[in-house]
C-alpha cells in the first residue's frame, strides 16, 4: 500500500499498482499550473529532493530555497503539488500522531490519458454509476482531461433522467437488496466524493455531518445504506468502547446489527484491548 496526497489534493491510501496512475493523473494539471502560471521549474525542484525521507517542514524549506523569493506565499505549496510525494510508514499503528516523513516517488509515471481513464474506472468500480458532475467532484481534474476517460464506459439513466456512467458489466443490484450496517471514518469518500451527497447522506443531516466552520466531518454509521448517526472511539487503559450517536431513534433490528458490526470494528482498531463495549451516547 502507498499513502500520498493525490485525489482532491488530500491523503489517500492506494495499492502500489494503482498509485503511479493516480499520481500521474493528479500531478499533470498541477505541473502545468506550476510551470505556466507560477514559472517554477518542476524538474529542478524534484531533482533537489533527497533520496532519504524528510519531514514536510524540511520539504517546504528546501523548496523555498530552490524556487527563491516570491510575493505569493502559496507558490511553494502549489509547486510541491506537482511532485508525487509518498509518506513512509511511521510506527505502524492507527494511533501514530507525530509528524510523518515523505519522499519523492522516483519511478516512471504512466501516460496521463491512460492514467486518468484508470482513475475514473476505479472510482466507478468502487462507488457505482455516477454522473459526470460526480466524476468531476471526486477527481477535481479539468474537464478536458476527464472527457476522454469517459469514452467507452457504459451509459445509464437515473430515475430523474440524468446520464450516468458505469464500468462495462458492472453489477447493478436490485433496489430491494438489503444494505448491511456499516461504519465510515471521518472524511470518507462514500460521503464526500459525489456532487449529489443525498445518495448516502440525507439532506437533513448534511450540516451536522459536514461541519463547514472547522472543515471537518463526523465519523458516521449507515443503516439501510444511509447515514443514520455518528460514532466515536474511546480507549481506556485496558478496554475500548465505541459510542453510537443516532440522529433518529433506531429499530431494535438496526441497533442489533450496528452493535455486531461495531464490535468487529473495535477488535480491528484496538486488537490489544482486554475488553470491548458498544454504548449509545449518554449511557454509562
QUIWOPE-V368273 format. One line per field, one symbol per residue. burial: b if it has 9 or more other C-alpha atoms within 8 Angstrom, else e. A space follows every 10 residues. Layout:
burial: ???
This chain:
burial: ebbbbbbeee bbebeeeebb bbbbbbbbbb bbbbbeebeb bbeebbeebe eebbbbeebb ebbbebbeee eeeebbbbbe bbbbbbbbee eeeeeeeeeb bbbbeeeeeb ebbbbbbbbb bebbbeebbb bbbbbbbbee beeebbebbb eebbebbeee eebbbbbeee eeeeeeeeeb bbbbebbeee bebbeebeeb bbeebbeebb beeeebbbbb bbbebbbbbb beeeeeeebb bbbbbbeeee eeebbebbbe bbbeebbeee eebeebbbbb eeee
